[in-house]
Amino acid sequence: MDPEWGHLTIKMSGHPPFGAQVILNGHEYVATQAREAGIGFAKEGNCFTRIADPQALAQIADTLSQPATIGRLTQVCDRWIYTACLCFGLDRNEQERSCFRYGYSVFQAEYTP
């Protein structure tokens, strides 16, 4: 559970080059930020069902389409990949000695039944 983004999942290969897939949900990010801002809401699954201040929640959601989001996505990926995951394949010294770094690509997929 990330303090800024909420629930995230990382799927990582156990062998070099340690390919990884980071799965984040924008609704979780909005919910986490709304809680921090004191905006009341109810949520069922991935759906906001009650919102005390819809305009304030929309402003939070709009931050996901700002250019700064790229940097925030990189930060959350780095925060978890290099400390909680990659250490099982390369310890911190090996990561630094080899200059091992990830490059990120962003893909979005949505499914609504």
Buried (B, 14 or more C-beta within 10 A) or exposed (E): EBEEBBBBEBEBEEEEEBEBEBEBBBBBBBBBBBEEEEBEBEBEEEEBEEBEBEEBBEEBBEEBEEEEBEEBBEEBBEBBBBEEBBEEBBEEEEBEEEEBEBEEEEEEEEEEE
